[in-house]
Amino acid sequence: MLLRLAIEKVCRSTSIHSGARTGTWSRWRFLEKINYSSFPGDHVKSARTVVSPDIAKIRNIGIMAHIDAGKTTTTERMLYYSGYTRALGDVDDGDTVTDFMAQERERGITIQSAAVTFDWKDHRINLIDTPGHVDFTVEVERALRVLDGAVAVFDASAGVEAQTLTVWRQADKHHVPRICFLNKMDKPGASFMNSIESIRQKLKVKPLPLQLPIGIGKAFEGLVDLVTNEKITWSPKSSRDDGRVFERRPLTTADDPDLLKEARDARSALIEQIADLDDEFAELVLGEFNENLDALPPVKLHAAIRRVTLARTAVPVFCGSALKNKGVQPLLDAITMYLPAPNERHHELLQWYGDDLCALAFKVIHDKQRGPLVFVRIYSGTMKPQSAVYNINRNTTERISRLLLPFADQQIEIPSLTAGNIALTVGLKQTATGDTVVSSKSSAAAVARRAGKGDGKKQGSAQESLVLAGVEIPQPVFFCTIEPPSMAKQADLDHALNSLQREDPSLIVKTDPNSGQTILCGMGELHIEIIHDRIRREYGIETQLGPLQVSYRETILNSSTAADTLDRTIGDKRHLVSVELAVSPCEGEEGSASLPVISYSDTAEQLAQDVKDAVENGIHSSYLQGPRLGFPMQDVVVSIQSVHIQAGTSMPMVSACISRCMQKALKQAGSQVLEPLMSLEITVSEEHLGTVLGDLAQRRGSIHEIQSRQDSKVVLASVPLADMMGYSTVLRTLTSGTATFTLALSSYEAMNLQDQNALVSRMTGLA
Ligand SMILES: Nc1nc2c(ncn2[C@@H]2O[C@H](COP(=O)(O)OP(=O)(O)OP(=O)(O)O)[C@@H](O)[C@H]2O)c(=O)[nH]1
């Protein structure tokens, strides 16, 4: 009964907020199918987002930043002002909507991306809150792959920080247009101009300040909108002080003369900057409005800013204080005004799909009752529940039983969803992150034919162009053994790890070939700690972790050639294959690859495609276990000299022969162990700087630079990962908890002979 009342309440509030909508009750009856176990009750205020909106009004947006810049707080404000929550969530109180996992609430950090759908001024915003901690970069990568635009949030007292650079580069890779939000303008030490400068210098982009702050630190009270020449202020005396009420009025001579002059100068500089980047706007400025730039209508300026943002030649910058409830509504306006709709982004392969369904799975989560839930971004066509879909990557047809609209940890059941949207599907059991899903196998074949004709390619190669590019998964740098409390629990642990792996592709689970133990490989200490915690909480298994170890790599020192023959009779079938190959160290640029560079001699070049696939499988499998300590290899060029196969030999036999031959060649070539070198950024007070530097020296750290940032020092260094175990505890102790640090993989570097010998002795049990 209570539930029914809650649903009615949702529906009533929807009809009030949606104005002209009629027949509300019957229209929203599907709400009865909400995931009752976690029904949000009073918090969900509207259900308008369930109707597929006009594609031009959709914004698929990510929020990205350095850890603690305020992404979650900003998201909470967005949900509140858009009418979807009735209370302001607070990260520090652990009651935000998007950080819903138990660990997220306890630790006050974002671990999983949570998709949130809400409306703002006739636009639908699908927003993904992404984590800032480097251990969860794969979550950011996943989000960026399917988003059309991003808001980069900065702490205005720090400017561009280490992790901002990383996520910024990731967004560059996916050509995602961005806007910047300088948050925390209320903090002592916040600086609008320093942050703009830091964006220009560190991110190497042209920032377009579209606002000016009014006051700073404690005195921060509002903004000047340079496009419309308006003053926006939030009254501290508004009844609830929730920032909902604010005043927007033209900036006039009655205002502070200094502010007026500053705004006028900033607007002229902005116009000049845009005119330099956009010819259409330059014509307007030099022609009609040459004499009177003040008369330039905001709508023209808006349009030009939008063009340069979408072309990624400049980045609009906004400011505010999410915590003090200032500046978030203009940021929402900016998302709708300047960031692209899905149909304004170019995806080459969509031309072949037309109105056929094409969607990308970008995240899988496991629900105890409903099984795997797969987040998909729909690129073309319509997705419906109770329908079959074809997964191109896995060549399999699966059934979607239910289609849901994600609202953080709540999901609303919907009858269909069109291109441009993000949906959550129930029923897809095999689809994993990065897979392309279409309506049917025959639809995929028809599209392949069209693409083949269009590109003048054969159908086989056209097939490749039907698959949306997946998500790049970084290599894990840590590993440890994991053991169940008893052998009887091993199967449960395997099941838990399988489920967690489908959710989190940066988690790798292996079995040690010698001991048979299960090995967890992850992105960092926190990552492994969280996995351990989730196995306990979500699967009820108390596991034992072995000591955390660094994932080294191996490479070769010299060139070498090897030949091998495999002759095996299985049943009445003889398999005979002879191979000859050469390995040599990579030089220069190609050396950064963790995949081998493979080439074929003129004769081997003629091999059939299935043989080449088998050859490459063999190379890749031997590449995973180096000859020295069994770590993955890198920086090797493999040249296939010859492959002779007797008719009837199976392809796995070809792979096995190649793999054995590779191991021989790698062993002969002499190996070198490489260790992960991390780039480290520490923000520390002057008082503790000496202690921190002294400690770094003992960790084989090299200091590159020490910068000043307000009252603190920022130390930029590189340190081998092996010497950074448990660093957060050490730094906390050394600085009484006042310093912060970020650690990111920089490269794999050769270990010196002494360190390498010590490691080999340790790992082979001789030390
Ligand atoms: N002074 C001030 N503090 C803020 C502001 N916005 C957020 N904070 C605080 O900064 C801390 C981090 O905020 P979050 O919103 O969790 O930051 P986040 O970027 O989502 O953090 P992760 O999810 O862990 O990456 C919290 O203590 C917030 O209360 C702001 O505008 N001003």
The ligand as a Gaussian input file, in Angstrom:
#p B3LYP/6-31G(d) Opt

LIG

0 1
 N       34.479000      24.413000      -0.407000
 C       33.904000      23.598000      -1.290000
 N       33.957000      22.251000      -1.141000
 C       33.341000      21.489000      -2.054000
 C       32.656000      22.023000      -3.172000
 N       32.167000      21.011000      -3.917000
 C       32.525000      19.865000      -3.284000
 N       33.216000      20.145000      -2.155000
 C       33.769000      19.194000      -1.183000
 O       34.849000      18.507000      -1.799000
 C       34.872000      17.133000      -1.371000
 C       34.794000      16.209000      -2.589000
 O       33.546000      16.375000      -3.226000
 P       32.938000      15.270000      -4.229000
 O       31.721000      15.874000      -4.801000
 O       32.857000      13.937000      -3.585000
 O       34.088000      15.184000      -5.301000
 P       34.247000      14.101000      -6.454000
 O       34.995000      14.816000      -7.511000
 O       32.944000      13.513000      -6.823000
 O       35.147000      13.004000      -5.755000
 P       35.431000      11.482000      -6.273000
 O       34.141000      10.883000      -6.647000
 O       36.015000      10.802000      -5.087000
 O       36.376000      11.602000      -7.377000
 C       33.680000      16.969000      -0.421000
 O       34.156000      17.138000       0.908000
 C       32.756000      18.122000      -0.785000
 O       31.949000      18.571000       0.283000
 C       32.599000      23.465000      -3.303000
 O       32.013000      24.036000      -4.212000
 N       33.240000      24.185000      -2.337000

